[in-house]
Amino acid sequence: MRKPLPLLTAHPTGRSAMTCRYRCGDACFHEVPNTSTNEYAGDVIARALSRRSVLRAGAVLGVAAAAASAGIAGPGAGSAVAAPQGKGHHPHGGPHGKPAKGLRFEPVAPNTADTVTVPEGYGQNVVIRWGEPVLRGAPDFDPTRQSAKAQAGQFGYNNDFLTLLPLDSRHHGHSHGHGADQLLVANHEYTDEELMFAGYDPEQPTREQVEIAWAAHGLSVVAVAGERRTGALHAVPRHPLNRRVTATTEFQVTGPAAGSALLRTKADPSGRRVLGTLNNCSGGTTPWGTVLSGEENFNQYFANAERVTDPERAATLKRYGISGGASGRRWEEFDERFDLTAEPNEVHRFGWVVELDPYDPDSTPRKHTALGRFKHEAAQPRLSRDGHAVVYMGDDERFDYFYKFVSKNRMRRGKSAEDRRHNLSLLDEGTLYVAKLTGDSPADEIDGAGTLPEDGEFDGSGRWIPLAAGDRSFVPGMTAEEVYVFTRLAADKAGATKMDRPEDIEPSPRTGRVYVALTNNTDRGKDGKPGPDEANPRNANKHGQVLEFAERRNDPTSRTFSWRLFLVCGDPQDPGTYFGGFPKDQVSPISCPDNVTFDDYGNLWISTDGNKLGSHDGLHGVATAGPRRGEVRQFLTVPTGAETCGPLVQDRRVLVAVQHPGEVDGASVEKPASTWPDGPGHYVRPAVVAVWPEDGSHVGR
């Protein structure tokens, strides 16, 4: 018998109040925005029972068709959703031998060390920190002489999503002896002014502090160079392709709602030009070489909702979590567009998926209205077999939904300027859908404690409900423009399934299965709130789960899918947890899944946000196929107060964004809670970290 992996015994801590305040405007302390009465998955189970055998047959046929379509052999790998394994148990006490290829490292034990802890035999380096120069003319970071002009040319704050794109010989540059070979693109989700500015007064911020914060939001494009003998990665400052996008950068509004009266303001009567992007969380990399980024908790930046007197407008603001008087950062005191009474439509110009061309530093980034407006956690595209672009998206809110978009046109494979322009317009036309899930177990088998139903899995079927396509609305009582701008209300009317905070959603490049990180929902089952259903089976769900689904015939344009819960996270010793059927005494504990990605072997890598098992957040790898399916192995942990973001797993290195280190209640510049990354006497700074095998081999081999 293998020795169980250790679990910290401290009381659950979760996210700090400081993080809640600056990251999402205390969203979880406010009333749940979704008060709609649409059906829940649990409500339809009784009716589904009469069709239970039909649903099972359909799911099995869908899996078989996906396996044939994918043409992938091997245990569990050929099916779009792997077959159940003996009511959640491996035979004979579990598999023997080595972990799955790509996950062969000694798991990091849960810990609270104020550092990035990596497996034995792995090295690490900081690629770039907040405030380091990106653009030509930008100064080195000096915390005592910060300015908005300097920050606009420096790496932004609280890096989240990461991607690396190749550079060919036309783009190589040299700086400080390094030749750039890739482009790093990073999101900057939000700012924590108490850790940025000495003596910060949240009741009376200065204009300079506010403008620095505007410049620290957005995205950074930074050329990087890899070391030949290791997996270390180094930023190449002032490269010609380096770029900063901020809260004041001009964006083009595209798609069917562009120009709508709902998007027009005094500064932009056309409804087609927006200044800035806010609260950029995770994102995605397109097959045509651009980067997508999701605007998430934009609601917190807008003030004076309590002074809105029109009942319909007030209800719409409330549905998007916008309430109260002054905003937390007081930006409305320095720019009236953040005051809802002065500029009522400005708030409609945020909450979109944005697209950036990192190879063209002079291009105007876009906001895609065809993908709907909500709290976008991420947007990861894939192509159908005939070239349609499909984008999966989660709305990170308790009891909200997950969506997909299918483009009307097909991607062109050519490299001409005309092909490039065509591909940059792919996300402007198509159909927007929302997901509805149905479980296949009797209602009395979903007990709210995470007990597996008799069939050994939480599973069922699902369908994509169309909301709008072009100028056509499928939602009674709403125009197409209203569907795009008020997507949450449209999904309410369509009867979508209320989920436990859908965050990142990623399709496996090997199998076509799609994975949804459902972070947590401690309101599940409270008085007056939805109770458990088969896709969200636990009341007071503080640890979250990962859902896996397969679309019919492995076709991402399909309108139906089968699904099952791949992981039900938490303490492996808790009977209400589940790890893909893998023996629970052989897995690393995992809590609050957030961002996900894949390695070249098809393993799913999961970063966590708000770990409620007493350990720091971290990055975990888990096999999705074969005899070790469900084996979770922790690869790293991050410093005190930090969250693990933007994981990117390459052959020879792993990249993570260490976000909001030191963000602990009561912390400040004068009283830091962390000394990462530069030690005592220095400002705590969010940063990007590269991790690699010290012997020059491949990650997890």
C-alpha positions as CSV (number, residue, x, y, z in Angstrom):
1,M,0.0,0.0,0.0
2,R,1.3,3.4,-0.9
3,K,1.7,6.0,1.8
4,P,-1.1,8.6,1.8
5,L,-0.1,12.0,0.8
6,P,-0.1,14.5,3.7
7,L,-2.9,16.9,4.3
8,L,-2.5,20.0,6.5
9,T,-4.6,19.9,9.6
10,A,-5.1,23.7,10.0
11,H,-8.5,25.1,9.8
12,P,-9.7,26.1,6.3
13,T,-8.7,29.6,5.4
14,G,-9.7,30.3,1.8
15,R,-9.3,33.7,0.2
16,S,-8.5,36.8,2.3
17,A,-10.9,39.6,2.8
18,M,-8.4,41.9,1.1
19,T,-8.4,39.7,-2.0
20,C,-12.2,39.7,-2.1
21,R,-12.3,43.5,-1.8
22,Y,-9.8,44.4,-4.5
23,R,-10.3,41.5,-6.9
24,C,-14.0,41.2,-7.2
25,G,-15.5,43.9,-5.1
26,D,-16.6,41.5,-2.3
27,A,-18.9,39.6,-4.8
28,C,-19.3,36.6,-2.5
29,F,-20.5,38.9,0.4
30,H,-23.2,40.4,-1.7
31,E,-26.6,38.9,-2.5
32,V,-26.4,36.3,-5.4
33,P,-27.2,38.3,-8.6
34,N,-29.1,35.4,-10.1
35,T,-32.6,35.3,-8.6
36,S,-34.3,33.9,-11.7
37,T,-36.8,31.0,-11.3
38,N,-35.6,29.0,-14.3
39,E,-35.5,25.2,-13.8
40,Y,-32.5,23.6,-12.1
41,A,-31.1,20.3,-13.2
42,G,-32.4,18.8,-10.0
43,D,-35.9,19.8,-10.9
44,V,-36.0,17.8,-14.1
45,I,-34.5,14.6,-12.7
46,A,-37.9,13.1,-11.9
47,R,-39.1,13.5,-15.4
48,A,-35.8,12.3,-16.7
49,L,-36.2,9.0,-14.9
50,S,-38.8,7.7,-17.4
51,R,-36.2,8.3,-20.1
52,R,-33.2,7.1,-18.0
53,S,-32.4,4.0,-20.2
54,V,-32.8,6.2,-23.3
55,L,-30.4,8.7,-21.9
56,R,-27.8,6.1,-21.0
57,A,-28.0,4.6,-24.4
58,G,-27.6,8.0,-26.0
59,A,-24.6,8.8,-23.9
60,V,-22.9,5.4,-24.7
61,L,-23.6,5.9,-28.4
62,G,-22.2,9.4,-28.2
63,V,-19.0,8.1,-26.5
64,A,-18.6,5.4,-29.1
65,A,-19.1,7.8,-32.0
66,A,-16.5,10.2,-30.4
67,A,-14.0,7.4,-30.0
68,A,-14.4,6.3,-33.6
69,S,-14.2,9.9,-34.8
70,A,-11.1,10.7,-32.7
71,G,-9.4,7.5,-33.7
72,I,-7.5,7.3,-30.4
73,A,-6.6,3.9,-28.9
74,G,-5.7,3.0,-25.4
75,P,-7.7,2.5,-22.2
76,G,-10.0,5.4,-21.6
77,A,-8.3,7.6,-24.2
78,G,-10.5,6.7,-27.2
79,S,-13.8,7.8,-25.6
80,A,-15.0,11.3,-25.4
81,V,-15.9,10.7,-21.8
82,A,-14.1,7.7,-20.4
83,A,-16.2,4.7,-19.3
84,P,-17.2,4.3,-15.7
85,Q,-14.8,2.1,-13.7
86,G,-16.7,-0.1,-11.3
87,K,-18.8,2.5,-9.5
88,G,-15.9,4.8,-9.0
89,H,-13.3,2.2,-7.9
90,H,-10.3,0.7,-9.6
91,P,-10.1,-3.1,-9.3
92,H,-7.7,-4.7,-6.9
93,G,-7.1,-1.5,-5.0
94,G,-5.7,0.6,-7.8
95,P,-3.0,0.5,-10.6
96,H,0.6,-0.3,-10.0
97,G,3.7,1.1,-11.6
98,K,4.6,4.6,-12.7
99,P,2.3,7.6,-12.8
100,A,1.1,8.8,-16.2
101,K,3.8,10.1,-18.5
102,G,4.2,13.9,-17.9
103,L,3.3,13.5,-14.2
104,R,6.4,11.6,-13.1
105,F,7.6,13.9,-10.4
106,E,7.5,13.7,-6.6
107,P,4.4,15.5,-5.6
108,V,4.8,18.6,-3.5
109,A,3.2,18.3,-0.1
110,P,0.6,20.9,1.1
111,N,2.4,23.7,2.8
112,T,2.4,27.3,3.8
113,A,5.9,28.3,2.8
114,D,6.4,31.9,1.6
115,T,8.0,30.8,-1.6
116,V,7.3,28.9,-4.8
117,T,7.8,25.3,-3.8
118,V,8.6,22.9,-6.7
119,P,9.4,19.1,-6.9
120,E,12.8,17.8,-6.0
121,G,15.1,18.1,-9.1
122,Y,13.4,21.1,-10.5
123,G,14.7,24.7,-10.8
124,Q,12.9,28.0,-11.2
125,N,13.4,31.6,-12.1
126,V,11.3,34.8,-12.1
127,V,10.7,35.7,-15.7
128,I,9.3,39.2,-15.1
129,R,7.9,41.1,-12.1
130,W,5.4,43.9,-11.7
131,G,7.0,47.2,-12.7
132,E,9.9,45.9,-14.8
133,P,10.4,47.8,-18.1
134,V,8.6,46.5,-21.2
135,L,8.6,49.4,-23.7
136,R,11.5,51.5,-24.9
137,G,12.0,54.5,-22.7
138,A,10.4,52.9,-19.7
139,P,12.5,53.2,-16.5
140,D,13.4,50.5,-14.1
141,F,11.0,49.9,-11.2
142,D,11.4,52.4,-8.4
143,P,8.6,52.0,-5.8
144,T,9.3,55.5,-4.3
145,R,9.0,57.2,-7.7
146,Q,6.1,55.6,-9.4
147,S,4.2,57.4,-12.1
148,A,1.5,56.7,-14.6
149,K,3.8,57.4,-17.5
150,A,6.3,54.9,-16.1
151,Q,3.7,52.2,-15.4
152,A,2.3,52.5,-18.9
153,G,5.6,51.2,-20.2
154,Q,6.2,48.6,-17.4
155,F,4.8,45.1,-16.7
156,G,1.4,45.4,-15.2
157,Y,0.1,44.3,-11.8
158,N,-1.5,40.9,-10.8
159,N,-0.6,38.8,-13.9
160,D,-3.2,36.1,-14.6
161,F,-3.5,34.4,-18.0
162,L,-0.3,33.4,-19.8
163,T,0.5,32.2,-23.3
164,L,3.7,31.8,-25.3
165,L,3.7,32.4,-29.0
166,P,6.6,31.6,-31.4
167,L,8.8,34.1,-33.1
168,D,10.3,33.5,-36.5
169,S,13.5,35.0,-37.9
170,R,11.6,38.2,-38.9
171,H,10.8,38.9,-35.3
172,H,14.0,38.0,-33.5
173,G,15.6,40.8,-31.6
174,H,18.6,41.1,-29.3
175,S,18.8,42.9,-26.0
176,H,21.2,42.4,-23.1
177,G,22.8,39.5,-24.9
178,H,19.5,37.5,-25.3
179,G,17.9,36.6,-28.6
180,A,14.1,36.5,-28.2
181,D,12.5,33.3,-29.4
182,Q,8.9,33.6,-28.1
183,L,6.3,36.2,-27.2
184,L,4.8,36.1,-23.7
185,V,1.3,37.5,-23.4
186,A,0.0,38.1,-19.8
187,N,-3.2,39.6,-18.5
188,H,-3.3,42.0,-15.6
189,E,-6.5,41.4,-13.7
190,Y,-6.6,44.0,-11.0
191,T,-4.6,46.2,-8.7
192,D,-4.2,46.2,-4.9
193,E,-3.3,49.7,-4.1
194,E,-2.6,49.0,-0.4
195,L,0.4,46.8,-1.5
196,M,1.4,49.2,-4.3
197,F,1.6,52.6,-2.5
198,A,3.1,53.4,0.8
199,G,0.6,55.3,3.0
200,Y,-2.3,54.6,0.7
201,D,-5.7,56.0,1.9
202,P,-8.6,54.1,0.2
203,E,-10.9,56.9,1.2
204,Q,-8.8,59.6,-0.6
205,P,-6.7,58.2,-3.4
206,T,-4.7,60.7,-5.4
207,R,-5.0,61.2,-9.1
208,E,-1.5,59.9,-9.6
209,Q,-2.3,56.7,-7.8
210,V,-5.5,56.2,-9.8
211,E,-3.8,56.8,-13.1
212,I,-1.0,54.3,-12.1
213,A,-3.7,51.8,-11.4
214,W,-5.3,52.4,-14.8
215,A,-1.9,51.8,-16.4
216,A,-1.3,48.6,-14.3
217,H,-4.5,47.0,-15.6
218,G,-4.8,45.3,-19.1
219,L,-2.3,43.1,-20.9
220,S,1.5,42.9,-21.6
221,V,3.2,41.5,-24.6
222,V,6.9,40.8,-23.8
223,A,9.5,39.0,-25.9
224,V,11.3,36.3,-24.0
225,A,14.4,34.2,-24.5
226,G,15.0,30.7,-23.2
227,E,18.3,29.3,-21.9
228,R,19.6,26.5,-24.0
229,R,20.8,24.3,-21.1
230,T,17.8,24.8,-18.9
231,G,14.2,25.7,-19.1
232,A,14.8,29.1,-17.6
233,L,13.1,32.0,-19.4
234,H,14.1,35.7,-19.4
235,A,12.2,38.8,-20.5
236,V,13.7,40.8,-23.3
237,P,12.8,44.4,-22.4
238,R,12.2,47.1,-25.0
239,H,11.8,44.6,-27.9
240,P,10.1,46.0,-31.0
241,L,7.0,43.7,-30.4
242,N,6.7,44.5,-26.7
243,R,3.4,46.2,-25.9
244,R,1.2,47.5,-23.0
245,V,-2.6,47.6,-23.2
246,T,-4.1,49.5,-20.3
247,A,-7.4,50.9,-19.0
248,T,-7.1,53.8,-21.4
249,T,-6.0,52.0,-24.6
250,E,-8.5,52.4,-27.5
251,F,-10.5,49.3,-28.4
252,Q,-12.7,48.6,-31.4
253,V,-16.2,47.2,-30.7
254,T,-17.1,44.6,-33.2
255,G,-19.9,42.1,-33.9
256,P,-23.7,42.4,-34.0
257,A,-24.1,44.8,-31.0
258,A,-21.4,47.3,-32.3
259,G,-23.0,50.7,-32.6
260,S,-26.0,49.7,-30.5
261,A,-27.7,52.5,-28.6
262,L,-26.9,50.5,-25.5
263,L,-23.2,51.1,-26.1
264,R,-23.2,54.8,-27.0
265,T,-21.8,57.4,-24.6
266,K,-21.1,61.1,-24.7
267,A,-17.5,60.4,-25.5
268,D,-18.4,57.8,-28.1
269,P,-21.7,58.5,-29.8
270,S,-20.9,55.8,-32.4
271,G,-20.9,53.0,-29.8
272,R,-17.9,51.5,-31.5
273,R,-14.8,52.8,-29.6
274,V,-14.1,52.0,-26.0
275,L,-11.2,53.2,-23.8
276,G,-9.6,50.3,-22.0
277,T,-10.1,46.8,-20.7
278,L,-10.7,45.9,-17.0
279,N,-10.3,42.9,-14.8
280,N,-8.8,40.7,-17.4
281,C,-8.8,37.2,-16.0
282,S,-8.0,34.1,-18.0
283,G,-8.0,33.8,-21.8
284,G,-7.1,31.7,-24.7
285,T,-4.9,31.4,-27.8
286,T,-6.6,31.2,-31.2
287,P,-5.5,28.9,-34.0
288,W,-4.9,32.0,-36.1
289,G,-2.3,33.4,-33.7
290,T,-4.1,36.0,-31.6
291,V,-4.9,36.1,-27.9
292,L,-8.3,36.2,-26.3
293,S,-8.9,37.7,-22.8
294,G,-12.0,37.7,-20.6
295,E,-13.2,40.8,-18.8
296,E,-14.4,39.4,-15.5
297,N,-15.3,41.4,-12.4
298,F,-15.9,44.7,-14.2
299,N,-18.9,45.5,-12.1
300,Q,-16.8,46.7,-9.1
301,Y,-15.4,49.7,-11.0
302,F,-18.7,51.5,-11.4
303,A,-20.3,53.8,-8.8
304,N,-23.6,55.1,-7.7
305,A,-25.9,52.3,-8.7
306,E,-28.0,53.1,-5.7
307,R,-28.9,56.4,-7.3
308,V,-30.4,54.8,-10.4
309,T,-34.2,55.3,-10.2
310,D,-35.4,53.5,-13.2
311,P,-36.6,50.1,-12.0
312,E,-35.8,48.2,-15.1
313,R,-32.3,49.6,-15.3
314,A,-31.7,49.1,-11.6
315,A,-32.8,45.4,-12.0
316,T,-30.4,45.0,-14.9
317,L,-27.5,46.5,-12.9
318,K,-28.3,44.2,-9.9
319,R,-28.3,41.1,-12.2
320,Y,-24.7,42.0,-13.0
321,G,-23.7,42.5,-9.4
322,I,-23.6,46.3,-9.6
323,S,-24.9,48.0,-6.5
324,G,-24.1,50.6,-3.8
325,G,-22.6,54.1,-3.8
326,A,-18.9,54.9,-4.2
327,S,-16.7,52.3,-5.8
328,G,-13.9,50.7,-3.9
329,R,-11.2,52.5,-5.8
330,R,-13.1,55.9,-6.3
331,W,-12.2,56.1,-10.0
332,E,-15.5,58.0,-10.6
333,E,-13.9,60.9,-8.8
334,F,-11.4,61.2,-11.6
335,D,-13.3,60.1,-14.7
336,E,-17.1,60.4,-14.9
337,R,-17.4,57.4,-17.2
338,F,-17.2,55.3,-14.0
339,D,-20.2,57.1,-12.5
340,L,-23.5,55.4,-13.6
341,T,-25.5,58.6,-13.1
342,A,-23.2,60.6,-15.4
343,E,-22.6,57.9,-18.0
344,P,-25.2,55.1,-17.8
345,N,-24.0,53.1,-20.8
346,E,-20.3,53.0,-20.0
347,V,-20.8,49.8,-17.9
348,H,-22.2,48.0,-21.0
349,R,-18.9,48.5,-22.7
350,F,-17.1,46.1,-20.3
351,G,-17.7,42.4,-19.6
352,W,-16.7,41.2,-23.1
353,V,-14.1,38.9,-24.6
354,V,-11.3,41.0,-26.1
355,E,-8.9,39.9,-28.9
356,L,-5.3,41.2,-29.3
357,D,-2.9,40.6,-32.2
358,P,0.5,40.3,-30.4
359,Y,2.4,40.3,-33.7
360,D,1.2,43.8,-34.6
361,P,1.9,46.3,-31.9
362,D,0.1,49.1,-33.8
363,S,-3.2,47.1,-34.2
364,T,-6.4,48.1,-32.4
365,P,-7.6,45.3,-30.1
366,R,-11.3,44.3,-30.4
367,K,-14.2,43.7,-28.0
368,H,-16.4,40.9,-29.5
369,T,-20.1,41.4,-28.8
370,A,-21.1,38.2,-30.5
371,L,-19.7,36.3,-27.5
372,G,-22.0,37.9,-25.0
373,R,-21.5,40.1,-22.0
374,F,-21.0,38.6,-18.5
375,K,-18.2,37.9,-16.1
376,H,-15.9,36.2,-18.6
377,E,-13.3,34.0,-16.8
378,A,-11.7,32.8,-20.0
379,A,-12.3,32.0,-23.7
380,Q,-10.5,29.1,-25.2
381,P,-11.2,28.4,-28.9
382,R,-11.0,25.2,-30.9
383,L,-11.7,24.4,-34.6
384,S,-14.4,22.0,-35.8
385,R,-13.3,19.5,-38.5
386,D,-14.6,21.8,-41.2
387,G,-12.9,24.9,-39.7
388,H,-15.6,26.7,-37.7
389,A,-14.2,28.4,-34.6
390,V,-15.8,27.3,-31.3
391,V,-15.2,29.2,-28.0
392,Y,-16.2,27.9,-24.6
393,M,-16.8,30.5,-21.8
394,G,-17.6,30.4,-18.1
395,D,-19.5,33.1,-16.1
396,D,-17.7,33.3,-12.8
397,E,-20.6,33.8,-10.4
398,R,-22.5,31.7,-8.0
399,F,-25.4,30.0,-9.8
400,D,-24.4,31.3,-13.2
401,Y,-23.9,29.5,-16.5
402,F,-21.4,28.3,-19.1
403,Y,-21.6,29.1,-22.7
404,K,-20.2,28.5,-26.2
405,F,-20.0,30.4,-29.4
406,V,-19.8,28.8,-32.9
407,S,-18.6,31.0,-35.7
408,K,-20.6,31.3,-38.9
409,N,-17.5,31.4,-41.1
410,R,-14.6,29.0,-41.4
411,M,-10.9,29.8,-40.6
412,R,-8.6,30.2,-43.6
413,R,-5.3,28.4,-43.5
414,G,-3.5,30.9,-45.8
415,K,-1.0,33.5,-44.6
416,S,-2.0,36.4,-46.8
417,A,-3.1,39.7,-45.4
418,E,-6.6,39.0,-46.7
419,D,-6.6,35.6,-44.8
420,R,-5.4,37.4,-41.7
421,R,-8.2,40.0,-41.9
422,H,-10.8,37.2,-42.5
423,N,-9.6,35.2,-39.4
424,L,-9.6,38.4,-37.2
425,S,-13.4,38.7,-38.0
426,L,-14.3,35.0,-37.2
427,L,-15.7,35.9,-33.8
428,D,-17.9,38.6,-35.1
429,E,-20.6,36.3,-36.6
430,G,-22.0,33.1,-35.2
431,T,-24.4,31.6,-32.7
432,L,-24.2,32.1,-29.0
433,Y,-25.4,29.2,-26.8
434,V,-25.9,28.5,-23.1
435,A,-25.7,25.0,-21.4
436,K,-28.5,23.1,-19.8
437,L,-27.6,19.8,-18.0
438,T,-29.8,17.0,-16.9
439,G,-28.7,14.3,-14.4
440,D,-29.7,10.6,-14.9
441,S,-30.0,9.6,-11.3
442,P,-33.1,9.7,-9.0
443,A,-33.4,12.9,-7.0
444,D,-33.3,11.1,-3.7
445,E,-29.8,9.8,-4.6
446,I,-28.4,13.3,-4.7
447,D,-28.2,13.9,-1.0
448,G,-26.1,17.2,-0.9
449,A,-23.2,15.5,0.8
450,G,-21.4,14.3,-2.3
451,T,-22.4,10.6,-1.9
452,L,-22.2,8.9,-5.3
453,P,-25.5,7.7,-6.7
454,E,-26.1,4.0,-7.3
455,D,-24.7,4.0,-10.8
456,G,-21.3,5.1,-9.3
457,E,-21.0,8.5,-11.0
458,F,-22.5,12.0,-11.2
459,D,-23.4,12.1,-14.9
460,G,-26.1,12.8,-17.5
461,S,-26.8,14.6,-20.7
462,G,-26.9,18.2,-21.8
463,R,-27.9,20.5,-24.6
464,W,-26.9,23.8,-25.9
465,I,-29.7,26.3,-26.0
466,P,-29.3,29.0,-28.7
467,L,-29.6,32.6,-27.5
468,A,-28.8,34.7,-30.6
469,A,-27.2,34.5,-34.1
470,G,-26.3,37.7,-35.9
471,D,-29.3,40.1,-35.6
472,R,-31.7,37.2,-34.8
473,S,-32.8,36.6,-31.2
474,F,-34.0,33.2,-30.0
475,V,-35.1,34.6,-26.6
476,P,-38.7,35.7,-26.5
477,G,-39.1,39.4,-25.5
478,M,-35.5,40.3,-26.2
479,T,-33.9,41.7,-29.3
480,A,-30.6,40.3,-30.5
481,E,-28.8,43.5,-29.2
482,E,-30.3,43.0,-25.8
483,V,-29.3,39.3,-25.7
484,Y,-25.6,40.3,-26.4
485,V,-25.5,43.2,-23.9
486,F,-27.7,41.5,-21.2
487,T,-26.6,37.9,-21.8
488,R,-27.3,36.9,-18.2
489,L,-30.9,37.8,-18.5
490,A,-31.2,36.0,-21.8
491,A,-29.8,32.8,-20.3
492,D,-32.2,33.2,-17.3
493,K,-35.1,33.2,-19.7
494,A,-33.7,30.3,-21.7
495,G,-33.7,28.1,-18.5
496,A,-29.9,27.4,-18.3
497,T,-28.5,25.3,-15.5
498,K,-27.2,27.2,-12.5
499,M,-23.7,26.1,-11.7
500,D,-21.1,26.4,-8.9
501,R,-19.0,29.3,-10.4
502,P,-18.0,28.2,-13.9
503,E,-14.5,29.5,-14.5
504,D,-12.0,28.2,-17.0
505,I,-13.2,25.8,-19.7
506,E,-10.7,24.0,-22.0
507,P,-11.0,21.3,-24.6
508,S,-8.5,18.5,-24.6
509,P,-6.4,18.7,-27.8
510,R,-6.0,14.9,-27.8
511,T,-9.5,13.6,-27.1
512,G,-11.9,16.5,-27.7
513,R,-13.3,16.2,-24.2
514,V,-14.0,19.5,-22.6
515,Y,-13.3,20.3,-18.9
516,V,-15.1,22.9,-16.8
517,A,-13.5,24.2,-13.6
518,L,-16.3,24.9,-11.1
519,T,-14.5,26.7,-8.2
520,N,-17.0,26.6,-5.4
521,N,-20.4,27.8,-4.1
522,T,-21.0,28.0,-0.4
523,D,-24.5,29.3,-1.0
524,R,-25.7,26.1,-2.6
525,G,-28.5,24.6,-0.5
526,K,-29.0,27.7,1.7
527,D,-32.5,28.8,2.5
528,G,-34.1,30.3,-0.6
529,K,-31.2,29.2,-2.8
530,P,-31.0,26.2,-5.2
531,G,-30.2,22.9,-3.7
532,P,-27.9,20.2,-5.0
533,D,-28.3,18.6,-8.4
534,E,-26.2,15.9,-10.1
535,A,-23.8,18.4,-11.7
536,N,-23.5,20.4,-8.5
537,P,-24.0,17.6,-5.9
538,R,-22.9,19.3,-2.6
539,N,-24.5,21.8,-0.4
540,A,-22.2,24.5,1.0
541,N,-19.8,23.6,-1.7
542,K,-16.5,25.1,-0.6
543,H,-14.1,23.0,-2.6
544,G,-15.5,22.9,-6.1
545,Q,-15.5,20.2,-8.8
546,V,-14.3,19.7,-12.4
547,L,-16.9,18.7,-15.0
548,E,-16.0,16.7,-18.1
549,F,-18.3,16.7,-21.2
550,A,-18.2,15.2,-24.7
551,E,-20.2,16.7,-27.5
552,R,-22.1,14.3,-29.9
553,R,-19.7,12.6,-32.4
554,N,-16.9,14.7,-30.9
555,D,-18.2,17.6,-33.0
556,P,-17.9,21.0,-31.2
557,T,-20.7,22.4,-33.2
558,S,-23.1,19.8,-31.9
559,R,-26.2,20.9,-29.9
560,T,-26.0,18.0,-27.5
561,F,-23.4,16.4,-25.1
562,S,-22.9,13.8,-22.4
563,W,-21.3,14.8,-19.2
564,R,-19.9,13.5,-15.9
565,L,-18.0,15.0,-12.9
566,F,-14.3,14.1,-13.3
567,L,-13.2,15.4,-9.9
568,V,-15.2,16.3,-6.8
569,C,-12.5,18.3,-4.9
570,G,-11.6,18.5,-1.3
571,D,-9.9,16.3,1.4
572,P,-9.4,12.8,0.0
573,Q,-10.4,11.5,3.4
574,D,-13.8,13.1,3.0
575,P,-16.3,10.5,1.6
576,G,-17.9,13.3,-0.4
577,T,-14.9,13.6,-2.7
578,Y,-14.2,11.8,-6.0
579,F,-11.1,11.6,-8.2
580,G,-12.2,10.0,-11.5
581,G,-12.4,6.6,-9.7
582,F,-8.8,6.6,-8.7
583,P,-8.0,5.4,-5.2
584,K,-8.3,8.4,-2.9
585,D,-5.4,7.5,-0.6
586,Q,-3.0,8.0,-3.6
587,V,-3.9,11.5,-4.7
588,S,-2.8,15.0,-3.7
589,P,-5.5,17.1,-2.0
590,I,-7.0,19.8,-4.2
591,S,-9.5,22.6,-3.5
592,C,-11.1,25.3,-5.5
593,P,-10.1,24.6,-9.2
594,D,-9.7,27.7,-11.3
595,N,-7.5,27.8,-14.4
596,V,-6.9,24.6,-16.4
597,T,-4.6,23.7,-19.3
598,F,-3.2,20.5,-20.9
599,D,0.3,19.1,-21.5
600,D,1.4,17.2,-24.7
601,Y,0.3,13.9,-23.1
602,G,-3.3,14.9,-22.5
603,N,-3.0,15.4,-18.8
604,L,-5.1,18.1,-17.3
605,W,-3.3,20.7,-15.2
606,I,-5.3,22.7,-12.6
607,S,-4.4,25.8,-10.7
608,T,-6.3,26.6,-7.5
609,D,-7.8,29.8,-6.1
610,G,-8.7,30.1,-2.4
611,N,-7.6,26.6,-1.3
612,K,-9.8,25.8,1.8
613,L,-7.7,22.9,3.0
614,G,-5.3,25.0,5.0
615,S,-2.5,25.0,2.4
616,H,-1.3,27.6,0.0
617,D,-2.7,27.5,-3.5
618,G,-0.9,25.5,-6.1
619,L,-0.7,23.7,-9.5
620,H,-1.8,20.1,-9.9
621,G,-1.5,17.6,-12.8
622,V,-4.1,14.8,-13.3
623,A,-4.3,12.0,-15.8
624,T,-7.5,12.1,-17.8
625,A,-7.2,8.7,-19.5
626,G,-5.8,5.2,-19.0
627,P,-5.5,3.2,-15.8
628,R,-4.3,6.2,-13.7
629,R,-7.2,8.4,-14.7
630,G,-8.0,10.7,-11.8
631,E,-4.6,10.5,-10.1
632,V,-4.0,14.1,-8.9
633,R,-0.4,15.1,-8.3
634,Q,0.6,18.5,-6.9
635,F,3.4,20.2,-8.9
636,L,4.0,23.4,-6.9
637,T,2.6,25.8,-4.3
638,V,2.8,29.6,-4.3
639,P,3.8,32.1,-1.6
640,T,1.8,33.5,1.3
641,G,-1.5,35.2,0.1
642,A,-0.9,34.3,-3.5
643,E,-3.0,32.5,-6.1
644,T,-1.8,30.3,-8.9
645,C,-2.8,31.6,-12.3
646,G,-2.2,31.2,-16.0
647,P,-0.6,27.8,-16.0
648,L,1.2,26.9,-19.2
649,V,2.9,23.5,-19.5
650,Q,5.5,23.0,-22.2
651,D,7.8,20.1,-23.0
652,R,10.7,21.5,-21.0
653,R,9.1,24.1,-18.7
654,V,6.0,25.1,-16.7
655,L,5.0,28.7,-16.4
656,V,2.7,30.1,-13.7
657,A,1.6,33.6,-12.8
658,V,2.0,34.2,-9.1
659,Q,-0.9,36.6,-8.5
660,H,-1.5,38.8,-5.4
661,P,1.4,37.5,-3.2
662,G,1.2,39.0,0.3
663,E,-2.5,39.8,-0.1
664,V,-3.4,39.0,3.5
665,D,-5.8,40.9,5.8
666,G,-4.0,43.8,7.5
667,A,-1.0,43.7,5.1
668,S,0.4,46.9,3.6
669,V,3.6,48.3,2.1
670,E,4.7,49.1,5.7
671,K,3.5,45.8,7.1
672,P,4.1,43.1,4.4
673,A,2.7,39.6,4.9
674,S,5.1,38.2,2.3
675,T,8.7,38.9,1.3
676,W,8.4,37.2,-2.1
677,P,10.0,37.4,-4.6
678,D,13.0,39.6,-3.6
679,G,13.3,39.1,0.1
680,P,13.0,41.5,3.1
681,G,13.2,45.2,2.5
682,H,11.6,45.0,-1.0
683,Y,8.0,45.4,-2.2
684,V,6.1,42.2,-2.6
685,R,5.5,41.9,-6.4
686,P,3.3,39.7,-8.6
687,A,5.4,37.9,-11.1
688,V,5.7,35.2,-13.7
689,V,7.7,32.1,-12.8
690,A,9.3,29.4,-15.0
691,V,10.0,25.9,-13.5
692,W,12.0,23.2,-15.3
693,P,13.9,19.9,-14.7
694,E,17.4,20.7,-13.6
695,D,18.8,17.7,-15.6
696,G,17.6,19.2,-18.8
697,S,15.0,16.5,-19.4
698,H,11.3,16.8,-20.1
699,V,8.7,17.9,-17.5
700,G,7.2,14.9,-15.8
701,R,9.3,12.3,-17.6
